[in-house]
Amino acid sequence: MRSTTLRRRTRRAFTILELLIVIGILLALGGIVLYNLSGQSDKAYEGTQTVQMQAMKKAIMMFKNDVKRLPTAEEGVVVLWDKSALDEDSASRWAGPYLESAVPKDMWGHEWVYVFPAEDVAVGFDIVSVGPDGQENTEDDISLAKGKGNQDGDFGDFNSGSSSSSTGGTASPR
């Protein structure tokens, strides 16, 4: 009878080997999950950038309807929320702000690059995010007109066949 009681006491706890196996399985599952999710945040940032650029495009078109011209490269996208950069004639026709809130920088904290006039683009302008590296004309740039990398053309309303773009003024808050 005493040997039965001893067996019950020793069977109540996990052995160190069982614990190591469970920890190993959990680490393997965690590694698989991290591997599958690792690229998703970059795609989400790029998608958010695209949505912001589409909103700015619509705001620029509203600006054009009111002021009867596109913003210049010197004015940039700042005129979508601040009319102080405009001359008197344009400021009198300005009916903004054209965006709900000012968007002076992209998701990575870099200023927008507003290209005007833009070559091979139907609407005459382009908006570029320089991407996470902060360098213009690199692989990770996101362009409204030409998509990711300024050549893929995988999104945007007006794709063009050329991968060259002229650089315009950088939008900065005034």
ABEGO torsion letter per residue (X at the ends): XAAAAAAAAAAABBBAAAAAAAAAAAAAAAAAAAAAAAAAAAAAAAAAAAAAAAAAAAAAAAAAAAAGBBBBAAAEAAAAABAAABBAAAAAABAOBABABBBABBAAGBBBBBBOBBBGBAAGBBBBBAEAAGBBGBAABBBAAAEBGGAAGABEABBBABABBBBBBBBBBX
